[in-house]
Amino acid sequence: MVALDTYIFKDGTMKENTGNDIVRRLKITFSDKGDIGRLDTSDKRWIDEEISVVTNGLLEFVAKI
């Protein structure tokens, strides 16, 4: 919550102001095949799980805040 508050809610340049706004933005991002492809092939990827499992988990988590 501290990171969300600092980097999203208190950032005046962010368009997302609520949890629902963040979920909406994530759904748009996660539906972009280019973005998902970059996530899937990133050398920074440290979670050994299918990308769809990770993105769905993130959406579920953010929807609860």
DSSP file (Angstrom, degrees, kcal/mol; ACC not computed):
  #  RESIDUE AA STRUCTURE BP1 BP2  ACC     N-H-->O    O-->H-N    N-H-->O    O-->H-N    TCO  KAPPA ALPHA  PHI   PSI    X-CA   Y-CA   Z-CA
    1    1 A M     >        0   0    0      0, 0.0     4,-2.8     0, 0.0     5,-0.2   0.000 360.0 360.0 360.0 -35.1    0.0    0.0    0.0
    2    2 A V  H  >  +     0   0    0      2,-0.2     4,-2.7     1,-0.2     5,-0.2   0.937 360.0  46.2 -62.4 -45.6    2.9    2.4    0.7
    3    3 A A  H  > S+     0   0    0      2,-0.2     4,-3.2     1,-0.2     5,-0.4   0.920 113.7  48.5 -63.7 -43.8    4.3    1.9   -2.8
    4    4 A L  H  >>S+     0   0    0      1,-0.2     5,-2.1     2,-0.2     4,-1.8   0.923 113.7  47.4 -61.5 -43.5    0.8    2.3   -4.4
    5    5 A D  I  <>S+     0   0    0     -4,-2.8     5,-2.2     3,-0.2    -2,-0.2   0.924 119.0  40.0 -62.9 -44.7    0.2    5.4   -2.3
    6    6 A T  I  <5S+     0   0    0     -4,-2.7    -2,-0.2    -5,-0.2    -3,-0.2   0.946 125.4  31.9 -70.8 -50.1    3.7    6.9   -3.2
    7    7 A Y  I  <5S+     0   0    0     -4,-3.2    -3,-0.2    -5,-0.2    -2,-0.2   0.614 134.7  16.1 -91.7 -13.1    4.0    6.0   -6.8
    8    8 A I  I ><5S+     0   0    0     -4,-1.8     3,-0.7    -5,-0.4     6,-0.3   0.691 124.2  39.9-121.5 -63.0    0.4    6.1   -8.0
    9    9 A F  I 3 <S+     0   0    0     -5,-2.1    -4,-0.2     1,-0.2    -3,-0.2   0.854 123.7  38.0 -67.2 -35.5   -2.1    7.9   -5.7
   10   10 A K  T 3 <S+     0   0    0     -5,-2.2     2,-0.9    -6,-0.3    -1,-0.2   0.436  91.5 101.8 -94.7   0.8    0.3   10.8   -4.7
   11   11 A D    X   -     0   0    0     -3,-0.7     3,-1.8    -6,-0.2    -4,-0.1  -0.769  59.7-158.7 -87.2 108.9    1.8   11.1   -8.2
   12   12 A G  T 3  S+     0   0    0     -2,-0.9    -1,-0.2     1,-0.3    -3,-0.0   0.654  88.2  59.9 -62.9 -16.9    0.2   14.1   -9.8
   13   13 A T  T 3  S+     0   0    0     -3,-0.0    -1,-0.3     2,-0.0     2,-0.3   0.579  83.7  98.5 -89.0  -8.8    1.1   12.9  -13.3
   14   14 A M    <   -     0   0    0     -3,-1.8    -6,-0.0    -6,-0.3     0, 0.0  -0.585  59.1-157.3 -80.4 139.4   -0.8    9.6  -12.9
   15   15 A K  S    S+     0   0    0     -2,-0.3     2,-0.5     6,-0.0    -1,-0.1   0.706  73.2  87.4 -83.5 -22.4   -4.2    9.4  -14.5
   16   16 A E        +     0   0    0      1,-0.1    -2,-0.1     5,-0.1     3,-0.1  -0.682  44.1 162.5 -84.6 123.5   -5.3    6.6  -12.2
   17   17 A N        +     0   0    0     -2,-0.5     2,-0.3    -7,-0.0    -1,-0.1   0.508  58.5  39.9-117.6  -9.4   -6.7    7.8   -8.9
   18   18 A T  S  > S-     0   0    0      1,-0.1     4,-1.8     0, 0.0     5,-0.1  -0.871  85.0-105.3-135.1 167.4   -8.5    4.8   -7.6
   19   19 A G  H  > S+     0   0    0     -2,-0.3     4,-2.4     1,-0.2     5,-0.2   0.886 121.9  54.3 -59.0 -39.4   -8.1    1.1   -7.3
   20   20 A N  H  > S+     0   0    0      1,-0.2     4,-2.5     2,-0.2    -1,-0.2   0.873 105.0  53.6 -63.8 -36.8  -10.7    0.6  -10.0
   21   21 A D  H  > S+     0   0    0      2,-0.2     4,-2.3     1,-0.2    -1,-0.2   0.897 109.4  48.7 -62.2 -40.0   -8.7    3.0  -12.3
   22   22 A I  H  X S+     0   0    0     -4,-1.8     4,-2.7     2,-0.2    -2,-0.2   0.925 110.8  49.7 -67.2 -44.3   -5.6    0.8  -11.7
   23   23 A V  H  X S+     0   0    0     -4,-2.4     4,-2.6     1,-0.2    -2,-0.2   0.922 110.8  50.5 -59.8 -44.3   -7.5   -2.4  -12.5
   24   24 A R  H  X S+     0   0    0     -4,-2.5     4,-1.9     1,-0.2    -1,-0.2   0.930 112.0  46.8 -60.1 -46.1   -8.8   -0.9  -15.7
   25   25 A R  H  X S+     0   0    0     -4,-2.3     4,-2.6     1,-0.2    -2,-0.2   0.901 112.0  50.6 -63.7 -41.7   -5.4    0.2  -16.8
   26   26 A L  H  X S+     0   0    0     -4,-2.7     4,-3.5     2,-0.2     5,-0.2   0.901 107.6  53.3 -64.0 -40.5   -3.9   -3.2  -16.0
   27   27 A K  H  X S+     0   0    0     -4,-2.6     4,-0.9     2,-0.2    -1,-0.2   0.908 111.1  46.8 -60.5 -41.2   -6.6   -5.0  -18.0
   28   28 A I  H  < S+     0   0    0     -4,-1.9     3,-0.5    -5,-0.2     4,-0.4   0.940 115.6  45.5 -64.3 -46.8   -5.8   -2.8  -21.0
   29   29 A T  H >< S+     0   0    0     -4,-2.6     3,-1.3     1,-0.2     7,-0.2   0.922 112.7  49.7 -62.9 -45.7   -2.0   -3.4  -20.6
   30   30 A F  H 3< S+     0   0    0     -4,-3.5    -1,-0.2     1,-0.3    -2,-0.2   0.619 105.3  58.2 -73.7 -11.9   -2.4   -7.2  -20.0
   31   31 A S  T 3< S+     0   0    0     -4,-0.9     2,-0.7    -3,-0.5    -1,-0.3   0.526  83.3  98.2 -90.9  -6.1   -4.6   -7.5  -23.1
   32   32 A D    <>  -     0   0    0     -3,-1.3     4,-2.4    -4,-0.4     5,-0.2  -0.735  64.4-155.3 -84.7 114.8   -1.9   -6.1  -25.3
   33   33 A K  H  > S+     0   0    0     -2,-0.7     4,-2.3     1,-0.2    -1,-0.2   0.824  92.7  55.1 -61.4 -32.4   -0.1   -9.0  -26.9
   34   34 A G  H  > S+     0   0    0      2,-0.2     4,-2.0     1,-0.2    -1,-0.2   0.931 109.3  45.7 -65.9 -45.6    3.1   -6.9  -27.4
   35   35 A D  H  > S+     0   0    0      2,-0.2     4,-2.2     1,-0.2    -2,-0.2   0.918 114.2  48.5 -63.0 -43.9    3.3   -6.0  -23.7
   36   36 A I  H  X S+     0   0    0     -4,-2.4     4,-2.5    -7,-0.2    -1,-0.2   0.891 109.5  53.1 -65.2 -39.2    2.6   -9.7  -22.7
   37   37 A G  H  X S+     0   0    0     -4,-2.3     4,-1.7    -5,-0.2    -1,-0.2   0.900 108.8  49.2 -62.3 -40.8    5.2  -10.9  -25.1
   38   38 A R  H  X S+     0   0    0     -4,-2.0     4,-0.7     2,-0.2    -2,-0.2   0.890 111.9  48.9 -66.3 -38.7    7.8   -8.6  -23.6
   39   39 A L  H >< S+     0   0    0     -4,-2.2     3,-0.6     1,-0.2    -2,-0.2   0.917 110.8  51.1 -62.7 -42.2    6.9   -9.7  -20.1
   40   40 A D  H 3< S+     0   0    0     -4,-2.5    -2,-0.2     1,-0.2    -1,-0.2   0.811 118.7  35.1 -67.3 -31.7    7.1  -13.4  -21.2
   41   41 A T  H 3< S+     0   0    0     -4,-1.7    -1,-0.2    -5,-0.2    -2,-0.2   0.338  85.6 129.6-107.3   6.4   10.6  -13.0  -22.7
   42   42 A S    X<  -     0   0    0     -4,-0.7     3,-1.0    -3,-0.6    -3,-0.0  -0.327  56.3-143.0 -64.5 139.8   12.1  -10.5  -20.3
   43   43 A D  T 3  S+     0   0    0      1,-0.2    -1,-0.1     3,-0.0    -4,-0.1   0.525 102.2  63.6 -77.3  -4.4   15.5  -11.3  -18.8
   44   44 A K  T 3  S+     0   0    0     -5,-0.1     2,-0.4     2,-0.0    -1,-0.2   0.427  73.1 120.5 -93.7  -2.1   14.3   -9.7  -15.6
   45   45 A R    <   +     0   0    0     -3,-1.0    -5,-0.0     1,-0.2    -6,-0.0  -0.503  27.3 163.0 -69.7 120.1   11.6  -12.3  -15.2
   46   46 A W        +     0   0    0     -2,-0.4     2,-0.7     1,-0.0    -1,-0.2   0.425  47.4  89.3-118.5  -3.5   12.1  -14.1  -11.9
   47   47 A I        -     0   0    0      2,-0.1     2,-1.7     1,-0.0     7,-0.1  -0.872  65.7-150.4 -98.4 119.4    8.7  -15.8  -11.4
   48   48 A D        +     0   0    0     -2,-0.7     2,-0.3     2,-0.0    -1,-0.0  -0.535  60.2 102.8 -89.4  72.5    8.7  -19.2  -13.0
   49   49 A E  S    S-     0   0    0     -2,-1.7    -2,-0.1     0, 0.0     5,-0.0  -0.972  82.9 -80.7-147.9 154.7    5.0  -19.3  -13.8
   50   50 A E    >>  -     0   0    0     -2,-0.3     4,-1.9     1,-0.1     3,-0.5  -0.319  40.1-125.4 -57.2 140.6    2.8  -18.8  -16.9
   51   51 A I  H 3> S+     0   0    0      1,-0.2     4,-3.1     2,-0.2     5,-0.3   0.874 109.8  57.4 -59.1 -38.3    2.4  -15.1  -17.6
   52   52 A S  H 3> S+     0   0    0      1,-0.2     4,-2.2     2,-0.2    -1,-0.2   0.871 105.9  50.2 -62.7 -35.1   -1.4  -15.5  -17.6
   53   53 A V  H <> S+     0   0    0     -3,-0.5     4,-2.1     2,-0.2    -1,-0.2   0.916 113.3  46.2 -66.8 -42.9   -1.3  -16.9  -14.1
   54   54 A V  H  X S+     0   0    0     -4,-1.9     4,-2.4     2,-0.2    -2,-0.2   0.942 114.7  45.4 -65.0 -49.1    0.9  -13.9  -13.0
   55   55 A T  H  X S+     0   0    0     -4,-3.1     4,-2.4     1,-0.2    -2,-0.2   0.901 113.5  49.4 -66.2 -39.9   -1.3  -11.3  -14.6
   56   56 A N  H  X S+     0   0    0     -4,-2.2     4,-2.4    -5,-0.3    -1,-0.2   0.901 111.1  50.8 -64.3 -39.3   -4.5  -12.8  -13.4
   57   57 A G  H  X S+     0   0    0     -4,-2.1     4,-2.5     2,-0.2    -2,-0.2   0.899 109.7  50.2 -63.0 -41.3   -3.1  -12.9   -9.9
   58   58 A L  H  X S+     0   0    0     -4,-2.4     4,-2.9     2,-0.2     5,-0.3   0.922 110.4  49.7 -63.4 -43.7   -2.0   -9.2  -10.1
   59   59 A L  H  X S+     0   0    0     -4,-2.4     4,-2.2     1,-0.2    -2,-0.2   0.921 111.4  48.7 -61.6 -43.2   -5.5   -8.2  -11.2
   60   60 A E  H  X S+     0   0    0     -4,-2.4     4,-0.8     2,-0.2    -1,-0.2   0.917 113.5  47.6 -61.8 -43.4   -7.1  -10.2   -8.4
   61   61 A F  H >< S+     0   0    0     -4,-2.5     3,-1.1     1,-0.2     4,-0.4   0.947 113.2  46.0 -63.3 -49.6   -4.7   -8.6   -5.9
   62   62 A V  H >< S+     0   0    0     -4,-2.9     3,-1.3     1,-0.3    -1,-0.2   0.856 105.7  61.0 -65.0 -34.4   -5.2   -5.0   -7.1
   63   63 A A  H 3< S+     0   0    0     -4,-2.2    -1,-0.3    -5,-0.3    -2,-0.2   0.755 100.7  56.6 -63.4 -22.8   -9.0   -5.5   -7.3
   64   64 A K  T <<        0   0    0     -3,-1.1    -1,-0.3    -4,-0.8    -2,-0.2   0.599 360.0 360.0 -85.0 -11.8   -9.0   -6.1   -3.5
   65   65 A I    <         0   0    0     -3,-1.3    -1,-0.2    -4,-0.4    -2,-0.2   0.488 360.0 360.0 -90.4 360.0   -7.3   -2.8   -2.6
